[in-house]
Amino acid sequence: MAFTLPPLPYALDALAPHLSKETLDFHYNKHHASYVTKLNALAGSAPSLQALSLDDVVRKGPGPASGLPAGAYNSAAQTWNHTFYWNSLAPNPTGAPTKPSEKLAALIDKSFGSFDAFKQKFSDVAAGHFGSGWAWLVQDKASGLLKIVDTHDAVSAFSDPSVTPILTCDVWEHAYYIDFRNARPKYIEAWWTLVNWKFAESNVAF
């Protein structure tokens, strides 16, 4: 099967003024699209890859044990991660603070002590991540509690069968360099303004 680039869930300028149209244009139409193109190029010469869905490829995880062609996991995981990232955001032109529902807020409090503690810890993990990668809010399937993890480069939290991804923040420089240069903490502040709490809640098992 051919792998496709899912449409953005909003217009390229919909996240302004927090993330610019130029950033979304480069991030989605250049970076995200390139991973889909690379994945299809690999699939063209690998029949075993053609038989898998995107989720199937990402669930196999990185490394030789996956049995995937070289480069396939990275392209697939980056395709999956970026789609999840776009859905983790929602337009908020006024910049008014957004909050999770009472049900999700209660789980955040149970998991981290308070929303403020959760926000600080997530921001610290995202800002402190060395190099390229992703910061994730995930739900531990065994305990039902939420936790924060970071993954390097293309690695996806979706590859870990013990957790369910809830939200993600892309901390590759291409996510923020046009708008914020190397000021990743400023980008993370903008990310908080755009968090799609409805999408987050849809991923949680209560």
N, CA, C and O of each residue as an XYZ file, in Angstrom:
824
protein
N       0.843     -1.178      0.000
C       0.000      0.000      0.000
C       0.889      1.242      0.000
O       2.012      1.223      0.506
N       0.358      2.329     -0.583
C       1.090      3.584     -0.573
C       0.835      4.310      0.743
O      -0.291      4.338      1.241
N       1.881      4.891      1.293
C       1.744      5.686      2.505
C       1.398      7.113      2.102
O       1.943      7.632      1.128
N       0.501      7.747      2.837
C       0.000      9.061      2.447
C       0.286     10.101      3.527
O       0.450      9.775      4.703
N       0.341     11.344      3.102
C       0.502     12.471      4.014
C      -0.886     12.921      4.449
O      -1.641     13.453      3.635
N      -1.237     12.720      5.718
C      -2.575     13.153      6.160
C      -2.701     14.670      6.065
O      -1.726     15.388      6.286
N      -3.880     15.156      5.741
C      -4.048     16.618      5.678
C      -3.909     17.231      7.071
O      -4.242     16.607      8.078
N      -3.413     18.460      7.105
C      -3.393     19.189      8.371
C      -4.828     19.349      8.873
O      -5.746     19.506      8.068
N      -5.034     19.311     10.192
C      -6.400     19.481     10.708
C      -6.852     20.935     10.767
O      -7.913     21.230     11.317
N      -6.061     21.846     10.207
C      -6.394     23.277     10.191
C      -5.562     23.933      9.089
O      -4.686     23.297      8.503
N      -5.838     25.192      8.815
C      -5.101     25.926      7.779
C      -3.670     26.213      8.243
O      -3.376     26.196      9.438
N      -2.789     26.478      7.275
C      -1.386     26.735      7.605
C      -1.201     27.941      8.526
O      -0.230     28.002      9.281
N      -2.119     28.888      8.466
C      -1.989     30.086      9.301
C      -2.831     30.018     10.572
O      -2.944     31.009     11.293
N      -3.421     28.860     10.852
C      -4.385     28.765     11.949
C      -3.750     28.814     13.337
O      -4.432     29.117     14.315
N      -2.462     28.520     13.432
C      -1.812     28.524     14.749
C      -1.136     29.854     15.054
O      -0.545     30.025     16.120
N      -1.224     30.794     14.120
C      -0.687     32.138     14.359
C      -1.530     32.832     15.436
O      -2.720     32.542     15.557
N      -0.947     33.729     16.207
C       0.413     34.250     16.085
C       1.473     33.437     16.847
O       2.626     33.855     16.946
N       1.085     32.301     17.370
C       1.989     31.533     18.234
C       2.998     30.735     17.411
O       4.180     30.692     17.753
N       2.543     30.107     16.333
C       3.412     29.469     15.344
C       2.998     30.016     13.982
O       1.821     29.977     13.624
N       3.952     30.519     13.234
C       3.644     31.237     12.006
C       3.257     30.316     10.858
O       3.526     29.115     10.876
N       2.620     30.913      9.862
C       2.292     30.188      8.636
C       3.562     29.669      7.976
O       3.570     28.560      7.441
N       4.637     30.456      8.007
C       5.890     30.027      7.405
C       6.428     28.774      8.090
O       6.894     27.848      7.426
N       6.361     28.751      9.412
C       6.810     27.563     10.146
C       6.001     26.341      9.744
O       6.572     25.287      9.462
N       4.671     26.468      9.713
C       3.843     25.320      9.359
C       4.070     24.886      7.920
O       4.046     23.693      7.615
N       4.290     25.852      7.036
C       4.524     25.520      5.638
C       5.786     24.675      5.496
O       5.773     23.639      4.832
N       6.872     25.118      6.117
C       8.112     24.350      6.043
C       7.997     23.030      6.800
O       8.428     21.987      6.308
N       7.421     23.077      7.984
C       7.372     21.892      8.836
C       6.489     20.799      8.214
O       6.867     19.628      8.186
N       5.329     21.189      7.725
C       4.390     20.214      7.164
C       4.708     19.876      5.710
O       4.863     18.706      5.361
N       4.803     20.894      4.867
C       4.952     20.645      3.428
C       6.356     20.214      3.020
O       6.530     19.622      1.955
N       7.351     20.498      3.836
C       8.724     20.090      3.515
C       9.163     18.906      4.380
O       9.456     17.830      3.858
N       9.209     19.099      5.681
C       9.742     18.051      6.560
C       8.805     16.841      6.664
O       9.204     15.715      6.367
N       7.564     17.079      7.083
C       6.628     15.959      7.231
C       6.445     15.234      5.895
O       6.488     14.005      5.838
N       6.247     15.987      4.845
C       6.030     15.375      3.530
C       7.232     14.563      3.077
O       7.078     13.540      2.410
N       8.439     15.017      3.439
C       9.633     14.302      2.985
C       9.730     12.912      3.607
O      10.234     11.984      2.974
N       9.253     12.763      4.833
C       9.295     11.441      5.460
C       8.362     10.473      4.745
O       8.685      9.295      4.590
N       7.207     10.965      4.311
C       6.270     10.117      3.560
C       6.885      9.724      2.218
O       6.782      8.573      1.795
N       7.516     10.674      1.561
C       8.161     10.400      0.274
C       9.263      9.349      0.421
O       9.355      8.422     -0.383
N      10.087      9.498      1.438
C      11.168      8.534      1.678
C      10.615      7.156      1.994
O      11.149      6.148      1.530
N       9.543      7.105      2.784
C       8.947      5.816      3.142
C       8.393      5.114      1.910
O       8.564      3.903      1.764
N       7.742      5.842      1.033
C       7.210      5.239     -0.194
C       8.325      4.792     -1.122
O       8.182      3.787     -1.818
N       9.433      5.520     -1.144
C      10.575      5.111     -1.963
C      11.142      3.790     -1.457
O      11.502      2.919     -2.249
N      11.219      3.646     -0.149
C      11.702      2.387      0.428
C      10.722      1.248      0.144
O      11.129      0.130     -0.173
N       9.436      1.543      0.260
C       8.419      0.512      0.029
C       8.416      0.036     -1.417
O       8.050     -1.105     -1.697
N       8.827      0.914     -2.340
C       8.845      0.542     -3.750
C       9.761     -0.617     -4.057
O       9.552     -1.336     -5.034
N      10.779     -0.806     -3.229
C      11.712     -1.914     -3.460
C      11.667     -2.949     -2.340
O      12.541     -3.812     -2.258
N      10.664     -2.870     -1.486
C      10.544     -3.805     -0.356
C       9.100     -4.272     -0.229
O       8.312     -3.648      0.482
N       8.735     -5.374     -0.917
C       7.350     -5.862     -0.861
C       6.852     -6.113      0.555
O       5.663     -5.945      0.827
N       7.745     -6.514      1.468
C       7.314     -6.775      2.842
C       6.817     -5.499      3.516
O       5.937     -5.549      4.375
N       7.376     -4.367      3.128
C       6.957     -3.086      3.687
C       5.621     -2.647      3.104
O       4.817     -2.010      3.786
N       5.390     -2.987      1.849
C       4.147     -2.607      1.188
C       2.931     -3.237      1.854
O       1.829     -2.694      1.781
N       3.130     -4.375      2.499
C       2.013     -5.090      3.108
C       1.647     -4.556      4.494
O       0.671     -5.010      5.091
N       2.413     -3.604      5.006
C       2.200     -3.108      6.359
C       1.532     -1.739      6.356
O       1.733     -0.934      5.447
N       0.740     -1.493      7.381
C       0.210     -0.155      7.593
C       1.272      0.689      8.290
O       2.274      0.161      8.773
N       1.054      1.986      8.339
C       1.993      2.862      9.050
C       2.091      2.447     10.519
O       3.189      2.372     11.071
N       0.960      2.181     11.145
C       0.975      1.746     12.546
C       1.782      0.463     12.717
O       2.534      0.320     13.681
N       1.626     -0.458     11.789
C       2.364     -1.728     11.865
C       3.870     -1.490     11.845
O       4.613     -2.100     12.613
N       4.311     -0.601     10.963
C       5.748     -0.323     10.840
C       6.276      0.288     12.126
O       7.322     -0.122     12.629
N       5.558      1.265     12.658
C       6.036      1.968     13.856
C       6.019      1.043     15.065
O       6.898      1.130     15.923
N       5.041      0.169     15.142
C       4.967     -0.760     16.285
C       6.141     -1.739     16.304
O       6.482     -2.268     17.362
N       6.760     -1.986     15.155
C       7.894     -2.907     15.116
C       9.118     -2.345     15.852
O       9.994     -3.091     16.291
N       9.154     -1.024     15.973
C      10.237     -0.405     16.726
C      11.518     -0.271     15.922
O      11.651     -0.836     14.836
N      12.472      0.499     16.482
C      13.741      0.709     15.784
C      14.686     -0.468     15.952
O      14.471     -1.331     16.802
N      15.723     -0.499     15.145
C      16.763     -1.516     15.308
C      16.605     -2.697     14.375
O      15.537     -2.904     13.798
N      17.667     -3.473     14.225
C      17.674     -4.619     13.298
C      16.623     -5.675     13.620
O      16.149     -6.369     12.720
N      16.256     -5.803     14.887
C      15.287     -6.835     15.271
C      13.925     -6.621     14.623
O      13.124     -7.552     14.546
N      13.654     -5.407     14.158
C      12.356     -5.138     13.540
C      12.191     -5.850     12.209
O      11.069     -6.113     11.774
N      13.319     -6.165     11.554
C      13.249     -6.785     10.238
C      12.876     -5.824      9.130
O      12.626     -6.249      8.003
N      12.833     -4.524      9.432
C      12.462     -3.529      8.421
C      13.674     -3.136      7.581
O      14.809     -3.240      8.047
N      13.444     -2.684      6.346
C      14.555     -2.159      5.552
C      15.203     -0.974      6.251
O      14.537     -0.254      6.995
N      16.476     -0.767      6.025
C      17.199      0.346      6.639
C      16.500      1.665      6.325
O      16.187      1.946      5.168
N      16.258      2.464      7.344
C      15.628      3.765      7.166
C      14.118      3.753      7.236
O      13.498      4.809      7.357
N      13.508      2.569      7.163
C      12.046      2.499      7.122
C      11.430      2.946      8.446
O      10.453      3.694      8.465
N      12.011      2.479      9.552
C      11.426      2.865     10.847
C      11.496      4.371     11.030
O      10.505      4.991     11.417
N      12.649      4.970     10.760
C      12.788      6.414     10.972
C      11.769      7.204     10.158
O      11.141      8.126     10.678
N      11.603      6.852      8.889
C      10.655      7.573      8.040
C       9.222      7.350      8.500
O       8.415      8.280      8.507
N       8.905      6.114      8.885
C       7.544      5.811      9.337
C       7.250      6.483     10.676
O       6.180      7.063     10.860
N       8.190      6.406     11.601
C       7.971      6.994     12.924
C       7.843      8.510     12.834
O       7.018      9.109     13.524
N       8.660      9.129     11.983
C       8.550     10.575     11.827
C       7.228     10.969     11.160
O       6.657     12.015     11.467
N       6.758     10.134     10.258
C       5.439     10.381      9.660
C       4.365     10.293     10.736
O       3.508     11.171     10.835
N       4.409      9.242     11.538
C       3.407      9.038     12.605
C       3.501     10.136     13.660
O       2.488     10.706     14.064
N       4.726     10.428     14.103
C       4.916     11.426     15.159
C       4.399     12.792     14.743
O       3.745     13.483     15.525
N       4.697     13.179     13.502
C       4.255     14.496     13.053
C       2.742     14.582     12.952
O       2.165     15.608     13.311
N       2.088     13.539     12.476
C       0.629     13.542     12.422
C       0.048     13.686     13.828
O      -0.909     14.431     14.042
N       0.635     12.968     14.777
C       0.179     13.049     16.168
C       0.439     14.449     16.734
O      -0.376     14.984     17.486
N       1.560     15.024     16.371
C       1.903     16.378     16.827
C       0.887     17.404     16.326
O       0.413     18.236     17.100
N       0.553     17.347     15.040
C      -0.416     18.315     14.516
C      -1.751     18.184     15.247
O      -2.406     19.187     15.531
N      -2.149     16.965     15.548
C      -3.409     16.768     16.261
C      -3.326     17.174     17.724
O      -4.347     17.421     18.366
N      -2.103     17.242     18.249
C      -1.914     17.679     19.634
C      -2.094     19.184     19.788
O      -2.140     19.695     20.907
N      -2.197     19.896     18.663
C      -2.331     21.346     18.669
C      -3.691     21.756     18.113
O      -4.294     21.042     17.313
N      -4.155     22.915     18.552
C      -5.417     23.472     18.046
C      -5.304     24.988     18.009
O      -4.619     25.571     18.850
N      -5.957     25.638     17.058
C      -5.890     27.097     16.980
C      -6.349     27.775     18.270
O      -7.295     27.331     18.921
N      -5.664     28.853     18.621
C      -6.028     29.652     19.790
C      -5.581     31.089     19.533
O      -4.625     31.561     20.148
N      -6.267     31.787     18.626
C      -5.798     33.107     18.192
C      -5.728     34.143     19.308
O      -4.904     35.055     19.246
N      -6.569     34.021     20.320
C      -6.561     35.015     21.397
C      -5.434     34.775     22.394
O      -5.036     35.685     23.120
N      -4.919     33.542     22.427
C      -3.875     33.222     23.387
C      -4.390     33.015     24.798
O      -3.599     32.918     25.736
N      -5.703     32.945     24.962
C      -6.266     32.716     26.295
C      -5.829     31.353     26.808
O      -5.762     30.399     26.033
N      -5.530     31.241     28.105
C      -5.090     29.951     28.655
C      -6.135     28.862     28.417
O      -7.333     29.088     28.585
N      -5.672     27.698     28.031
C      -6.568     26.551     27.829
C      -6.300     25.524     28.918
O      -5.182     25.396     29.418
N      -7.347     24.799     29.273
C      -7.210     23.829     30.348
C      -7.886     22.514     29.968
O      -8.816     22.505     29.161
N      -7.426     21.412     30.542
C      -8.083     20.132     30.293
C      -9.437     20.073     30.985
O      -9.739     20.887     31.857
N     -10.241     19.105     30.587
C     -11.529     18.890     31.241
C     -11.320     18.487     32.700
O     -10.208     18.135     33.095
N     -12.364     18.537     33.483
C     -12.266     18.161     34.901
C     -11.777     16.720     35.053
O     -10.990     16.413     35.948
N     -12.248     15.850     34.178
C     -11.869     14.437     34.267
C     -10.380     14.239     33.992
O      -9.697     13.515     34.717
N      -9.883     14.891     32.935
C      -8.464     14.772     32.612
C      -7.622     15.514     33.642
O      -6.547     15.044     34.013
N      -8.097     16.669     34.111
C      -7.370     17.425     35.127
C      -7.213     16.599     36.401
O      -6.172     16.656     37.055
N      -8.236     15.838     36.749
C      -8.164     14.996     37.950
C      -7.100     13.915     37.792
O      -6.384     13.600     38.743
N      -6.995     13.347     36.590
C      -5.980     12.325     36.349
C      -4.584     12.944     36.359
O      -3.637     12.332     36.853
N      -4.455     14.145     35.822
C      -3.168     14.850     35.870
C      -2.763     15.108     37.323
O      -1.608     14.902     37.695
N      -3.718     15.560     38.140
C      -3.433     15.796     39.558
C      -3.012     14.504     40.251
O      -2.071     14.497     41.046
N      -3.703     13.427     39.950
C      -3.380     12.132     40.560
C      -1.992     11.658     40.145
O      -1.279     11.040     40.935
N      -1.614     11.947     38.914
C      -0.345     11.457     38.367
C       0.850     12.320     38.760
O       1.951     11.807     38.959
N       0.634     13.640     38.873
C       1.767     14.559     39.073
C       1.660     15.426     40.320
O       2.607     16.129     40.673
N       0.525     15.380     40.978
C       0.342     16.202     42.173
C      -0.474     17.449     41.911
O      -1.294     17.839     42.742
N      -0.262     18.083     40.765
C      -1.016     19.272     40.367
C      -0.763     19.539     38.895
O       0.180     19.011     38.306
N      -1.625     20.374     38.305
C      -1.408     20.735     36.907
C      -0.121     21.532     36.754
O       0.628     21.331     35.798
N       0.135     22.436     37.695
C       1.345     23.255     37.616
C       2.600     22.390     37.674
O       3.571     22.649     36.964
N       2.578     21.358     38.524
C       3.739     20.460     38.619
C       3.928     19.687     37.321
O       5.051     19.494     36.856
N       2.816     19.249     36.743
C       2.874     18.558     35.453
C       3.442     19.467     34.372
O       4.330     19.064     33.621
N       2.933     20.693     34.291
C       3.380     21.629     33.254
C       4.866     21.934     33.397
O       5.591     21.996     32.404
N       5.312     22.122     34.623
C       6.727     22.415     34.843
C       7.606     21.240     34.447
O       8.640     21.417     33.803
N       7.189     20.031     34.838
C       7.989     18.850     34.524
C       8.037     18.608     33.025
O       9.097     18.301     32.478
N       6.903     18.743     32.357
C       6.875     18.529     30.913
C       7.769     19.559     30.221
O       8.549     19.214     29.333
N       7.651     20.818     30.631
C       8.462     21.877     30.024
C       9.948     21.619     30.248
O      10.764     21.837     29.352
N      10.296     21.153     31.449
C      11.703     20.870     31.753
C      12.239     19.739     30.880
O      13.364     19.807     30.384
N      11.425     18.697     30.696
C      11.850     17.566     29.868
C      12.004     18.011     28.412
O      12.989     17.668     27.759
N      11.039     18.767     27.907
C      11.092     19.220     26.509
C      12.274     20.167     26.271
O      12.992     20.040     25.279
N      12.465     21.105     27.185
C      13.547     22.077     27.017
C      14.911     21.441     27.233
O      15.888     21.832     26.595
N      14.982     20.464     28.126
C      16.263     19.863     28.471
C      16.672     18.698     27.606
O      17.773     18.170     27.758
N      15.799     18.284     26.694
C      16.133     17.152     25.822
C      17.342     17.513     24.959
O      17.342     18.544     24.285
N      18.357     16.676     24.979
C      19.580     16.966     24.228
C      19.417     16.558     22.769
O      19.125     15.401     22.466
N      19.608     17.514     21.875
C      19.504     17.209     20.458
C      18.063     17.136     19.993
O      17.171     17.736     20.593
N      17.847     16.400     18.924
C      16.523     16.306     18.313
C      15.691     15.210     18.970
O      16.228     14.232     19.490
N      14.374     15.390     18.940
C      13.514     14.354     19.499
C      12.132     14.868     19.836
O      11.642     15.832     19.249
N      11.515     14.198     20.801
C      10.118     14.436     21.130
C       9.913     14.337     22.630
O      10.524     13.500     23.295
N       9.049     15.198     23.165
C       8.580     15.070     24.552
C       7.135     14.593     24.495
O       6.333     15.086     23.701
N       6.819     13.625     25.352
C       5.507     12.971     25.280
C       4.814     12.959     26.652
O       5.457     12.781     27.687
N       3.516     13.149     26.634
C       2.660     12.755     27.742
C       2.058     11.427     27.335
O       1.424     11.323     26.286
N       2.254     10.411     28.161
C       1.752      9.076     27.843
C       0.974      8.538     29.040
O       1.099      9.043     30.156
N       0.183      7.523     28.795
C      -0.530      6.830     29.875
C       0.031      5.429     30.016
O       0.076      4.664     29.053
N       0.455      5.104     31.219
C       0.944      3.765     31.501
C      -0.248      2.797     31.494
O      -1.210      2.989     32.237
N      -0.182      1.778     30.668
C      -1.323      0.871     30.519
C      -1.560      0.031     31.760
O      -2.694     -0.369     32.024
N      -0.519     -0.245     32.522
C      -0.661     -1.084     33.715
C      -1.314     -0.318     34.860
O      -2.246     -0.814     35.493
N      -0.822      0.897     35.125
C      -1.311      1.658     36.278
C      -2.428      2.625     35.928
O      -3.196      3.026     36.803
N      -2.529      3.005     34.658
C      -3.510      4.002     34.255
C      -3.057      5.421     34.513
O      -3.758      6.365     34.150
N      -1.891      5.595     35.137
C      -1.388      6.922     35.436
C      -0.676      7.526     34.233
O      -0.213      6.819     33.339
N      -0.603      8.836     34.237
C       0.099      9.551     33.192
C       1.559      9.727     33.573
O       1.892      9.809     34.755
N       2.426      9.785     32.577
C       3.833     10.071     32.830
C       4.418     10.788     31.628
O       3.821     10.821     30.551
N       5.589     11.358     31.830
C       6.265     12.134     30.797
C       7.524     11.397     30.377
O       8.322     10.986     31.218
N       7.697     11.232     29.079
C       8.899     10.590     28.550
C       9.415     11.417     27.382
O       8.663     12.178     26.774
N      10.696     11.269     27.071
C      11.231     11.873     25.862
C      11.881     10.784     25.032
O      12.400      9.806     25.570
N      11.853     10.955     23.732
C      12.462      9.993     22.818
C      13.406     10.743     21.894
O      13.179     11.906     21.562
N      14.465     10.065     21.484
C      15.483     10.701     20.661
C      15.216     10.516     19.171
O      14.723      9.481     18.723
N      15.557     11.549     18.433
C      15.479     11.527     16.973
C      14.080     11.117     16.514
O      13.107     11.796     16.842
N      13.960     10.025     15.764
C      12.660      9.641     15.212
C      11.859      8.721     16.124
O      10.684      8.469     15.857
N      12.459      8.221     17.182
C      11.801      7.178     17.983
C      10.446      7.666     18.497
O      10.321      8.784     18.998
N       9.439      6.806     18.363
C       8.069      7.149     18.726
C       7.637      6.446     20.004
O       7.960      5.278     20.217
N       6.911      7.155     20.847
C       6.325      6.530     22.033
C       5.320      5.455     21.634
O       5.028      4.552     22.419
N       4.794      5.548     20.426
C       3.837      4.549     19.940
C       4.496      3.177     19.777
O       3.809      2.159     19.705
N       5.822      3.156     19.719
C       6.538      1.887     19.593
C       6.643      1.135     20.923
O       7.003     -0.042     20.943
N       6.334      1.799     22.010
C       6.404      1.188     23.339
C       5.045      0.591     23.678
O       4.097      1.342     23.905
N       4.917     -0.731     23.720
C       3.609     -1.341     23.945
C       3.060     -1.149     25.355
O       1.905     -1.483     25.619
N       3.877     -0.613     26.267
C       3.424     -0.456     27.650
C       2.730      0.877     27.897
O       2.182      1.094     28.978
N       2.744      1.776     26.910
C       2.139      3.095     27.104
C       1.268      3.470     25.913
O       1.391      2.909     24.825
N       0.385      4.437     26.151
C      -0.432      5.040     25.095
C      -0.066      6.511     24.982
O      -0.165      7.236     25.972
N       0.353      6.976     23.816
C       0.641      8.407     23.661
C      -0.618      9.259     23.840
O      -1.690      8.916     23.341
N      -0.472     10.372     24.559
C      -1.585     11.274     24.825
C      -1.384     12.614     24.123
O      -2.302     13.121     23.478
N      -0.189     13.186     24.244
C       0.192     14.435     23.592
C       1.672     14.364     23.244
O       2.413     13.581     23.839
N       2.107     15.175     22.285
C       3.545     15.266     22.035
C       3.945     16.683     21.651
O       3.157     17.451     21.099
N       5.192     17.000     21.961
C       5.811     18.264     21.565
C       7.067     17.941     20.772
O       7.971     17.273     21.274
N       7.120     18.406     19.554
C       8.266     18.194     18.668
C       9.384     19.144     19.085
O       9.199     20.361     19.070
N      10.541     18.602     19.457
C      11.651     19.472     19.838
C      12.817     19.404     18.844
O      13.943     19.776     19.176
N      12.544     18.932     17.635
C      13.504     19.116     16.553
C      13.548     20.614     16.234
O      12.528     21.297     16.326
N      14.714     21.121     15.863
C      14.820     22.562     15.612
C      13.910     23.038     14.489
O      13.479     24.191     14.491
N      13.611     22.160     13.525
C      12.765     22.627     12.421
C      11.352     22.979     12.884
O      10.608     23.635     12.155
N      10.977     22.549     14.094
C       9.651     22.868     14.627
C       9.536     24.319     15.078
O       8.434     24.857     15.178
N      10.681     24.954     15.352
C      10.600     26.281     15.968
C      11.637     27.295     15.498
O      11.559     28.460     15.888
N      12.609     26.893     14.673
C      13.733     27.794     14.398
C      13.320     29.050     13.639
O      13.885     30.117     13.881
N      12.368     28.959     12.743
C      11.939     30.140     11.984
C      11.365     31.203     12.920
O      11.652     32.391     12.772
N      10.553     30.768     13.881
C       9.881     31.714     14.773
C      10.711     32.096     15.992
O      10.641     33.233     16.459
N      11.493     31.156     16.510
C      12.145     31.381     17.796
C      13.665     31.212     17.764
O      14.321     31.298     18.802
N      14.225     30.972     16.573
C      15.649     30.689     16.458
C      16.024     29.544     17.417
O      15.410     28.479     17.352
N      16.990     29.733     18.282
C      17.399     28.624     19.157
C      16.743     28.684     20.529
O      17.155     27.966     21.441
N      15.727     29.528     20.690
C      15.073     29.701     21.995
C      13.976     28.657     22.185
O      12.789     28.976     22.119
N      14.375     27.420     22.419
C      13.397     26.343     22.568
C      12.392     26.600     23.699
O      11.211     26.304     23.516
N      12.801     27.138     24.859
C      11.806     27.400     25.914
C      10.685     28.339     25.472
O       9.541     28.175     25.896
N      11.001     29.321     24.625
C       9.960     30.219     24.125
C       8.969     29.463     23.238
O       7.763     29.701     23.291
N       9.495     28.560     22.434
C       8.630     27.716     21.606
C       7.728     26.856     22.484
O       6.546     26.694     22.182
N       8.264     26.311     23.552
C       7.467     25.463     24.439
C       6.345     26.267     25.090
O       5.253     25.741     25.303
N       6.603     27.531     25.407
C       5.541     28.397     25.917
C       4.422     28.528     24.884
O       3.242     28.475     25.228
N       4.798     28.699     23.626
C       3.804     28.798     22.560
C       3.037     27.484     22.422
O       1.827     27.483     22.200
N       3.750     26.372     22.556
C       3.106     25.056     22.456
C       2.009     24.915     23.501
O       0.931     24.405     23.197
N       2.265     25.354     24.717
C       1.244     25.258     25.769
C      -0.014     26.040     25.404
O      -1.122     25.624     25.742
N       0.148     27.154     24.727
C      -1.002     27.968     24.325
C      -1.879     27.243     23.316
O      -3.068     27.540     23.190
N      -1.288     26.288     22.595
C      -1.982     25.616     21.494
C      -2.411     24.185     21.810
O      -2.973     23.516     20.942
N      -2.164     23.700     23.017
C      -2.464     22.300     23.327
C      -3.938     21.976     23.066
O      -4.832     22.711     23.486
N      -4.168     20.877     22.375
C      -5.516     20.408     22.054
C      -5.945     19.415     23.134
O      -5.698     18.215     23.016
N      -6.584     19.919     24.174
C      -6.955     19.055     25.300
C      -8.039     18.053     24.925
O      -8.104     16.966     25.501
N      -8.886     18.404     23.971
C      -9.912     17.442     23.531
C      -9.256     16.233     22.882
O      -9.667     15.098     23.121
N      -8.237     16.472     22.064
C      -7.508     15.362     21.451
C      -6.818     14.541     22.527
O      -6.853     13.311     22.486
N      -6.189     15.210     23.492
C      -5.513     14.491     24.577
C      -6.489     13.574     25.296
O      -6.194     12.403     25.530
N      -7.648     14.108     25.642
C      -8.628     13.309     26.391
C      -9.130     12.123     25.575
O      -9.444     11.073     26.134
N      -9.206     12.287     24.256
C      -9.682     11.194     23.407
C      -8.716     10.012     23.416
O      -9.102      8.903     23.048
N      -7.482     10.226     23.824
C      -6.484      9.159     23.853
C      -6.386      8.467     25.206
O      -5.716      7.442     25.332
N      -7.048      9.019     26.215
C      -6.915      8.511     27.582
C      -7.970      7.440     27.858
O      -9.130      7.564     27.466
N      -7.532      6.390     28.542
C      -8.463      5.365     29.040
C      -8.781      5.690     30.491
O      -7.924      5.561     31.364
N     -10.025      6.117     30.749
C     -10.419      6.482     32.101
C     -10.996      5.265     32.837
O     -11.387      5.374     33.999
